[in-house]
Amino acid sequence: MSKDEQKKGNVQKIKDGAGRYYRLMNATVQEVLKSLPRHHPDYDASVGHEIAGFIWFQGFNDQFSPAFRDNYKNNLIAFVKDVRREYQVPNLPFVIGVMGTGVTKESVDKNAVSVAQRQAAAAPEFKDSVAAVESYQFFDLEALAIFQKGWTKHVLEFSLVGSDRPYHYMGSGRFFIRLGDAFATALIDLRSKQKR
């Protein structure tokens, strides 16, 4: 077996052994890419498409597993590289949403996963191609206050601003709109840096 065949076999073994949710994510992305007109009715096949960026926002459950928490930085760096390789976009702009369920900067600074997310984004190899966005800045404090005073006693009031628990950012539309805008802004900034 040649070195190239051996390398290809090793890559396939890694892909086959990848985590369930990584495989599901890729299956979903591939399904969308194969049927763009169904998902985007105005899609023009003669123009084609570009994978212009990737936004990653997760980590809550990882903080409770020593194996996941303590390896988060290295795993996230590997994840960015794997996604870029999977979609054949070597410098794919990548935005990491820093977990902000701690609500304050001081609390978020103590969370090992949040710290690892920042560190991964700041890896020298990712200069001008990966950015971290702090989600705690957009936490909906009004929704949190209603939740804390007893959302079950204030269901109508809470339903106007939230729909979930603090670990899901109160299910606040205000939070997700503001965070989504920050993600888009960071992605545009990365793309403009790469065009310089």
Rosetta blueprint (number, residue, H / E / L):
1 M L
2 S L
3 K H
4 D H
5 E H
6 Q H
7 K H
8 K H
9 G H
10 N H
11 V H
12 Q H
13 K H
14 I H
15 K H
16 D H
17 G H
18 A L
19 G L
20 R H
21 Y H
22 Y H
23 R H
24 L H
25 M H
26 N H
27 A H
28 T H
29 V H
30 Q H
31 E H
32 V H
33 L H
34 K H
35 S L
36 L H
37 P H
38 R H
39 H H
40 H L
41 P L
42 D L
43 Y L
44 D L
45 A L
46 S L
47 V L
48 G L
49 H L
50 E L
51 I L
52 A L
53 G L
54 F E
55 I E
56 W E
57 F L
58 Q L
59 G L
60 F L
61 N H
62 D H
63 Q H
64 F H
65 S L
66 P H
67 A H
68 F H
69 R H
70 D H
71 N L
72 Y H
73 K H
74 N H
75 N H
76 L H
77 I H
78 A H
79 F H
80 V H
81 K H
82 D H
83 V H
84 R H
85 R H
86 E H
87 Y L
88 Q L
89 V L
90 P L
91 N L
92 L L
93 P L
94 F E
95 V E
96 I E
97 G E
98 V E
99 M L
100 G L
101 T L
102 G L
103 V L
104 T L
105 K H
106 E H
107 S H
108 V H
109 D H
110 K L
111 N L
112 A H
113 V H
114 S H
115 V H
116 A H
117 Q H
118 R H
119 Q H
120 A H
121 A H
122 A L
123 A L
124 P H
125 E H
126 F H
127 K L
128 D L
129 S L
130 V E
131 A E
132 A E
133 V E
134 E E
135 S L
136 Y H
137 Q H
138 F H
139 F L
140 D L
141 L H
142 E H
143 A H
144 L H
145 A H
146 I H
147 F H
148 Q H
149 K L
150 G L
151 W H
152 T H
153 K H
154 H L
155 V H
156 L H
157 E H
158 F H
159 S H
160 L L
161 V L
162 G L
163 S L
164 D L
165 R L
166 P H
167 Y H
168 H H
169 Y H
170 M H
171 G H
172 S L
173 G H
174 R H
175 F H
176 F H
177 I H
178 R H
179 L H
180 G H
181 D H
182 A H
183 F H
184 A H
185 T H
186 A H
187 L H
188 I H
189 D H
190 L H
191 R H
192 S H
193 K H
194 Q H
195 K H
196 R L
